[in-house]
């Protein structure tokens, strides 16, 4: 099963996150299938590759709670996914 989740990057105390499509059995910094976005909580910046995210969601990928909140904040998703 594939999930859309955050992958931590950056320095200590200056974390930035990539939004990646990754197999659920992989660890957080494991090998991802594809990078689909970027999130910087310090500068409050977000980049989402909408066509690629839609493609993964149509194929059955499930976003984690945090990624789902980021997608809602970006006005991409409305309501919970089931």
Sine and cosine of phi, psi and omega as CSV:
sin_phi,cos_phi,sin_psi,cos_psi,sin_omega,cos_omega
0.00,0.00,0.59,-0.80,-0.03,-1.00
-0.96,-0.27,0.65,-0.76,0.07,-1.00
-0.82,-0.57,0.48,-0.88,0.18,-0.98
-0.99,-0.13,0.90,-0.44,-0.04,-1.00
-0.57,-0.82,0.10,-0.99,-0.05,-1.00
-1.00,0.03,0.59,-0.81,0.08,-1.00
-0.83,-0.55,0.85,-0.52,-0.12,-0.99
-0.97,0.23,0.70,-0.71,0.07,-1.00
-0.67,-0.74,0.06,-1.00,0.06,-1.00
0.99,-0.10,-0.11,-0.99,-0.04,-1.00
-1.00,-0.02,0.05,-1.00,0.12,-0.99
-0.88,0.47,0.63,-0.77,0.01,-1.00
0.88,0.47,0.07,1.00,0.01,-1.00
-0.72,-0.70,0.80,0.61,-0.10,-0.99
-0.95,0.32,0.67,-0.74,0.22,-0.98
-0.80,-0.60,0.41,-0.91,-0.11,-0.99
-0.80,-0.60,0.63,-0.78,0.18,-0.98
-0.99,-0.15,0.63,-0.77,0.13,-0.99
-1.00,-0.07,0.87,-0.50,-0.11,-0.99
-0.78,-0.62,0.42,-0.91,0.20,-0.98
-1.00,-0.08,0.83,-0.56,-0.13,-0.99
-0.56,-0.83,0.48,-0.87,0.06,-1.00
-0.93,0.36,0.63,-0.78,-0.08,-1.00
-0.90,0.44,-0.40,0.92,-0.02,-1.00
-0.99,0.15,-0.17,0.99,0.00,-1.00
-0.99,0.16,0.47,-0.88,0.06,-1.00
-0.97,0.24,0.08,-1.00,-0.12,-0.99
-0.87,0.50,-0.69,0.72,0.02,-1.00
-0.99,-0.11,0.34,0.94,-0.03,-1.00
-0.96,0.29,-0.05,-1.00,-0.04,-1.00
-0.96,0.29,0.82,-0.57,-0.02,-1.00
-1.00,-0.10,0.36,-0.93,0.05,-1.00
-0.98,0.20,-0.66,0.75,-0.01,-1.00
-0.27,-0.96,0.61,-0.79,0.11,-0.99
-1.00,0.10,0.79,-0.61,-0.07,-1.00
-0.86,-0.51,-0.02,1.00,0.01,-1.00
-0.02,-1.00,-0.07,-1.00,-0.10,-1.00
-0.51,-0.86,0.64,-0.77,0.02,-1.00
-0.63,-0.77,0.82,-0.57,0.04,-1.00
-0.88,-0.48,0.98,-0.22,-0.05,-1.00
-0.94,0.34,-0.40,0.92,-0.03,-1.00
-0.96,0.28,-0.74,0.68,0.03,-1.00
-1.00,0.01,-0.09,1.00,-0.02,-1.00
0.84,0.54,0.74,0.67,0.04,-1.00
-0.93,-0.38,0.60,-0.80,0.02,-1.00
-0.65,-0.76,0.68,-0.73,0.14,-0.99
-0.80,-0.60,0.78,-0.62,0.01,-1.00
-0.81,-0.58,0.76,-0.64,0.09,-1.00
-1.00,-0.01,1.00,0.03,-0.18,-0.98
-0.85,0.52,-0.75,0.66,-0.02,-1.00
-0.86,0.51,-0.62,0.78,0.00,-1.00
-0.94,0.33,-0.65,0.76,0.03,-1.00
-0.89,0.46,-0.70,0.72,0.04,-1.00
-0.86,0.51,-0.66,0.75,0.01,-1.00
-0.87,0.49,-0.72,0.70,0.01,-1.00
-0.92,0.40,-0.63,0.77,0.02,-1.00
-0.91,0.41,-0.60,0.80,0.04,-1.00
-0.92,0.40,-0.51,0.86,0.02,-1.00
-0.99,0.14,-0.04,1.00,0.09,-1.00
0.96,-0.28,0.15,0.99,0.03,-1.00
-0.93,0.36,0.59,-0.81,0.00,-1.00
-0.93,-0.38,0.80,-0.60,0.08,-1.00
-0.98,0.21,0.54,-0.84,0.12,-0.99
-0.95,0.31,0.15,-0.99,-0.03,-1.00
-0.86,0.50,-0.69,0.73,-0.01,-1.00
-0.92,0.40,-0.70,0.72,0.02,-1.00
-0.91,0.42,-0.61,0.80,0.04,-1.00
-0.89,0.46,-0.65,0.76,0.06,-1.00
-0.90,0.44,-0.64,0.77,0.03,-1.00
-0.90,0.43,-0.66,0.75,0.02,-1.00
-0.91,0.41,-0.60,0.80,0.06,-1.00
-0.92,0.38,-0.67,0.75,-0.01,-1.00
-0.90,0.44,-0.54,0.84,0.06,-1.00
-0.99,0.14,0.18,0.98,0.01,-1.00
0.85,0.53,0.58,0.81,-0.01,-1.00
-0.99,-0.17,-0.64,0.77,0.04,-1.00
-0.90,-0.44,0.54,-0.84,0.08,-1.00
-0.80,-0.60,0.89,-0.45,0.03,-1.00
1.00,0.08,0.14,-0.99,-0.04,-1.00
-0.97,0.24,0.47,-0.88,0.10,-0.99
-1.00,0.01,0.62,-0.79,0.06,-1.00
-0.79,-0.62,0.00,0.00,0.00,0.00
